[in-house]
């Protein structure tokens, strides 16, 4: 009924090409076109970023739609609503009129509303003799009907992008977990390589990802993280193959020795038992000595120990071991316990263990007992400093923030 006419705003409000284009677009609306106003409103909420409108503007639009008497927007019922600012403010959760006018202007600029102002700028309607709406002045909802397909398409795009971003973030979280645990494994197994630098690469990749990142940024970060994971896996596979080969060679050597036809034990299998001798026990293999970790990584995981170094700083392992002696005395660890740790772990790793104990602070009741327990586990080959250092790195916040 009012669709297709071009009107200019009342008063000092200017007419713009965007407003003209929005009015012209309504000429293409079919007479039988109708859309569910609340379904369309939900699509607008999804697509608001692509349409350039805010949540407050949507609140005003929601209030305007509530003045439309039918569930479906259609030309047959008319598409103009004409509430006063006072009525509109009440339905917009008491929004001040100045704010209301500002957000109405946003909706008009976005091409979602058309002003149809009366001669004096008032909003009202005229009815015919039978009480039917004849002419109304206010806000036309015709652009919503004209752009319904576009709005729903944009909403579908937003939903698809959100799901894609969610999947990418999940993949990135899994990849991050893999990288961290693989680095821990490499440190625990004493794999050759500069694992401190590799961990720095991991941190640099995560630091490059903004907090509010989009699909493209997360995709790029995921690609770099997957490349880093692949490099780590290749290194660990090589180490596993080397150890497997060494183990096979050792087993083959034992098999050859036990297969000699003139072996005394084979010719006279029970002679020693007959003489009452005890079966010879296989010599116990000593655990491999712990390898020291990069000093830079230790200091990042345990920054507190730096204050106890010469001059309040640590720049070498000699400084680190001097600081560890000071910390040992401060925490009440006996010289014998620390000496035993040095003999079992090595002086660098013993100093690192003291730095970790200092960093844990109040979590440890007896520093001396804790160090002796670590030493016993290390002597049995059941302890590595790698997981402890990685845990402290995360606790200290050096592992980059999580992906949301």
C-alpha positions in Angstrom: 0.0 0.0 0.0 2.7 2.4 1.0 5.5 0.5 -0.7 7.3 2.0 -3.6 6.8 5.7 -2.8 9.8 7.8 -2.2 9.6 10.2 0.7 12.2 12.5 2.3 12.7 12.9 6.0 11.1 15.7 8.0 13.1 18.7 9.4 16.8 19.0 9.2 17.5 15.3 8.6 19.2 15.0 5.2 18.2 12.6 2.4 21.0 10.3 1.3 21.5 8.0 -1.7 21.5 5.0 0.7 18.0 6.0 1.9 16.8 6.5 -1.7 18.2 3.1 -2.7 16.4 1.4 0.2 13.1 3.0 -0.8 13.6 2.0 -4.5 14.4 -1.6 -3.5 11.0 -2.0 -2.0 9.3 -1.5 -5.4 10.5 -5.1 -6.2 8.6 -6.7 -3.3 5.9 -9.0 -4.5 2.3 -8.2 -3.4 2.0 -11.7 -1.9 5.4 -11.6 -0.1 5.3 -12.2 3.6 7.9 -13.2 6.2 7.7 -14.3 9.9 8.9 -11.2 11.7 10.4 -13.0 14.7 12.2 -15.6 12.5 13.6 -12.7 10.5 14.6 -10.9 13.7 16.6 -13.9 14.9 18.3 -14.0 11.5 19.1 -10.3 11.9 20.6 -11.0 15.3 22.9 -13.6 13.8 23.9 -11.3 10.8 24.2 -8.1 12.7 28.0 -7.8 12.2 27.6 -8.2 8.4 24.8 -5.6 8.4 26.6 -3.1 10.5 24.1 -2.8 13.3 24.6 -3.1 17.1 22.7 -5.0 19.8 21.1 -1.8 21.0 19.8 -1.0 17.5 18.3 -4.6 17.5 16.6 -3.8 20.8 14.9 -0.8 19.1 14.0 -2.9 16.1 12.5 -5.6 18.4 10.3 -2.9 20.0 9.2 -1.7 16.6 8.3 -5.2 15.5 6.2 -5.6 18.6 3.9 -2.8 17.4 3.2 -4.7 14.2 -0.1 -6.5 14.9 0.5 -9.7 12.9 3.1 -12.5 13.1 3.9 -12.2 9.5 5.0 -9.0 7.7 3.0 -8.5 4.5 1.9 -5.7 2.3 -1.7 -6.7 2.6 -1.6 -5.7 6.3 0.4 -2.6 5.7 4.1 -2.3 6.7 4.2 0.9 8.7 4.3 1.2 12.4 3.7 4.5 14.1 4.5 4.4 17.9 5.5 7.6 19.7 8.9 7.9 21.1 7.5 7.5 24.6 5.7 4.2 23.7 8.8 3.0 21.9 11.0 3.8 24.8 8.9 1.7 27.1 9.1 -1.4 24.9 12.9 -0.8 24.4 13.5 -1.4 28.1 13.2 2.2 29.1 15.9 3.4 26.6 16.3 7.2 26.8 14.8 9.1 23.8 18.1 10.6 22.7 19.6 7.1 22.6 16.5 5.8 20.9 16.7 8.4 18.1 20.4 7.6 17.5 19.7 3.9 17.1 16.7 4.5 14.8 19.1 6.5 12.6 21.4 3.5 12.6 18.6 1.2 11.4 17.6 3.7 8.7 21.2 4.1 7.5 21.6 0.3 7.4 18.6 0.1 5.0 16.4 -1.8 7.4 13.8 0.9 8.0 12.3 3.7 5.9 11.1 6.9 7.5 7.7 8.0 6.2 7.3 11.3 7.9 4.1 13.3 7.9 4.0 17.0 7.1 4.6 18.0 10.7 6.9 15.0 11.5 4.3 13.3 13.8 3.6 9.6 13.6 -0.1 8.7 13.2 -2.5 6.8 11.0 -5.8 7.7 9.2 -8.6 5.2 8.9 -11.4 5.0 6.5 -15.1 4.9 7.4 -15.0 1.2 8.1 -12.1 1.5 10.5 -9.5 0.1 8.2 -6.0 1.7 7.9 -6.0 4.2 5.1 -2.7 6.0 5.5 0.0 5.9 8.1 3.1 7.9 8.9 6.0 6.4 10.9 8.5 3.7 10.1 8.1 1.4 7.1 9.2 -2.2 7.6 9.1 -2.9 3.9 13.0 -3.1 3.6 12.8 -6.2 5.9 10.5 -7.9 3.5 12.5 -6.9 0.5 15.8 -8.0 2.1 14.5 -11.1 3.8 16.4 -13.6 1.6 19.6 -11.5 1.9 19.4 -11.4 5.7 18.8 -15.1 6.0 21.7 -15.8 3.7 24.0 -13.6 5.7 22.8 -15.3 8.9 23.6 -18.7 7.4 27.1 -17.5 6.5 27.7 -16.3 10.0 26.5 -19.6 11.5 28.7 -21.6 9.1 31.7 -19.4 9.9 31.2 -19.8 13.6 31.0 -23.6 13.3 34.1 -23.6 11.1 36.0 -21.4 13.6 34.9 -23.7 16.5 36.3 -26.8 14.7 39.5 -25.0 13.8 39.9 -23.9 17.5 39.4 -27.5 18.6 42.0 -28.7 16.1 44.4 -26.1 17.3 43.8 -27.0 21.0 44.6 -30.7 20.2 47.6 -29.7 18.1 48.9 -27.5 21.0 48.5 -30.3 23.4 50.4 -32.7 21.1 53.3 -30.3 20.7 53.6 -29.7 24.5 53.5 -33.3 25.4 55.9 -34.3 22.6 58.4 -31.7 23.8 58.0 -33.2 27.3 58.6 -36.7 25.9 61.7 -35.5 24.0 63.1 -33.9 27.1 62.3 -37.0 29.2 64.0 -39.3 26.7 67.0 -37.1 26.2 66.4 -36.7 22.5 69.1 -34.8 20.7 68.2 -31.3 19.5 67.7 -27.8 20.8 64.4 -28.3 22.5 64.6 -25.0 24.2 64.5 -23.3 20.8 61.7 -25.6 19.6 59.7 -24.6 22.7 60.4 -20.9 21.9 59.1 -21.5 18.4 55.9 -23.0 19.9 55.4 -19.9 22.1 56.1 -17.6 19.1 53.4 -19.3 17.0 50.8 -19.0 19.8 51.8 -15.4 20.6 51.1 -14.4 17.0 47.4 -15.4 17.4 45.2 -12.5 18.5 42.7 -13.0 21.3 39.7 -12.3 19.0 40.9 -14.1 16.0 38.9 -15.1 12.9 38.9 -18.1 10.6 41.8 -17.0 8.5 44.1 -16.2 11.5 43.3 -19.5 13.2 43.8 -21.4 10.0 47.3 -19.9 9.5 48.3 -20.6 13.1 47.0 -24.2 12.9 49.1 -24.7 9.8 52.3 -23.5 11.5 51.5 -25.6 14.6 50.9 -28.7 12.6 54.3 -28.1 10.8 56.0 -27.8 14.2 54.3 -31.0 15.4 55.4 -32.9 12.3 59.0 -31.8 12.8 59.0 -33.0 16.4 57.4 -36.3 15.4 60.1 -36.9 12.8 62.8 -36.3 15.3 61.2 -38.7 17.8 60.7 -41.3 15.2 64.4 -41.2 14.3 65.3 -41.6 18.0 62.9 -44.5 18.3 64.3 -46.2 15.3 67.9 -45.7 16.5 67.1 -47.2 19.9 65.1 -50.1 18.3 68.1 -50.9 16.1 70.5 -50.8 19.1 68.2 -53.1 21.0 68.0 -55.6 18.1 71.8 -55.6 17.8 72.1 -56.3 21.6 69.6 -59.1 21.4 71.3 -60.6 18.3 74.6 -60.6 20.1 73.2 -62.4 23.1 71.5 -64.9 20.8 74.9 -65.6 19.0 76.7 -66.1 22.3 74.0 -68.5 23.6 74.0 -70.5 20.4 77.7 -71.6 20.5 77.7 -75.5 20.2 80.7 -75.9 22.5 79.2 -73.8 25.2 79.9 -75.4 28.7 76.4 -74.4 29.9 74.9 -76.2 26.9 77.0 -79.4 27.2 76.6 -79.6 31.0 73.3 -77.8 31.7 72.9 -78.9 35.3 76.5 -79.2 36.5 76.4 -75.9 38.4 73.1 -76.8 40.0 74.4 -80.2 41.0 77.3 -78.6 42.7 74.8 -76.4 44.7 75.8 -73.2 43.0 73.2 -70.4 42.7 72.1 -69.5 39.2 74.0 -66.6 37.8 71.9 -63.4 37.9 71.9 -61.2 34.8 73.9 -58.0 35.6 71.5 -55.1 36.5 71.6 -52.3 33.9 72.3 -49.0 35.4 69.8 -46.2 34.4 71.1 -43.7 31.9 72.4 -40.5 33.5 70.1 -37.5 33.3 71.0 -35.0 30.7 71.0 -31.3 31.8 68.3 -29.1 30.2 69.0 -25.8 28.5 69.8 -23.1 31.1 67.5 -20.6 29.4 64.5 -23.0 29.7 65.3 -23.7 33.4 65.4 -20.0 34.2 62.1 -19.3 32.4 60.5 -22.1 34.3 62.1 -21.1 37.6 62.7 -17.3 37.6 62.8 -17.0 41.4 66.3 -18.6 41.7 67.9 -15.8 39.6 67.7 -13.6 42.7 70.1 -15.9 44.5 72.8 -15.9 41.8 76.0 -13.8 42.0 75.0 -10.2 41.7 71.3 -11.2 41.6 71.5 -12.8 38.2 72.4 -16.1 36.6 74.3 -16.3 33.3 76.0 -19.7 33.4 75.7 -23.1 35.0 78.4 -22.1 37.5 76.1 -19.3 38.6 73.2 -21.6 38.7 75.0 -24.2 40.9 76.2 -21.4 43.3 72.6 -20.1 43.6 71.4 -23.7 44.3 73.8 -24.0 47.2 72.4 -20.8 48.7 68.8 -22.0 48.2 69.7 -25.4 49.7 70.8 -23.7 52.9 67.8 -21.4 52.9 65.3 -24.2 52.5 67.0 -26.4 55.2 68.2 -29.1 52.8 71.1 -31.0 54.4 74.4 -31.1 52.6 74.3 -34.9 52.4 70.9 -34.9 50.6 72.1 -32.3 48.1 75.5 -34.2 47.6 73.6 -37.4 46.9 71.4 -35.6 44.4 74.5 -34.3 42.6 76.0 -37.8 42.5 72.8 -39.4 41.1 71.5 -36.7 38.8 74.6 -34.7 38.1 75.3 -31.2 39.5 73.4 -29.3 36.8 70.2 -31.4 37.3 70.5 -31.2 41.1 70.7 -27.4 40.8 67.7 -27.5 38.5 65.8 -29.7 41.0 66.5 -27.1 43.7 65.3 -24.3 41.5 62.0 -26.3 40.9 61.6 -26.9 44.6 62.1 -23.1 45.3 59.5 -22.3 42.6 56.9 -24.6 44.0 57.3 -22.8 47.3 54.5 -23.5 49.8 53.4 -26.7 47.9 56.3 -28.6 49.4 56.3 -29.2 53.2 59.9 -30.6 53.5 62.3 -29.6 50.8 65.0 -32.0 52.0 62.6 -35.0 52.0 61.3 -34.0 48.6 64.8 -33.9 47.2 65.7 -37.3 48.6 62.6 -38.8 47.1 63.4 -37.3 43.7 67.0 -38.7 44.1 65.7 -42.2 44.9 63.4 -42.1 41.8 66.2 -40.9 39.6 68.5 -43.7 40.8 65.8 -46.2 39.7 65.4 -44.4 36.4 61.8 -43.4 37.3 62.3 -39.6 37.3 62.9 -36.9 34.7 63.0 -33.1 35.2 61.3 -32.5 31.8 57.6 -32.8 32.8 58.3 -30.8 36.0 59.9 -28.0 34.0 57.1 -27.9 31.4 54.5 -27.8 34.2 56.2 -24.9 35.8 56.4 -23.1 32.4 52.7 -23.4 32.1 52.1 -22.3 35.7 54.4 -19.3 35.3 52.3 -18.2 32.3 55.1 -18.8 29.8 52.9 -21.1 27.9 50.7 -18.8 25.7 47.1 -18.3 26.8 44.5 -20.9 25.8 42.4 -20.7 22.4 38.4 -20.0 23.3 
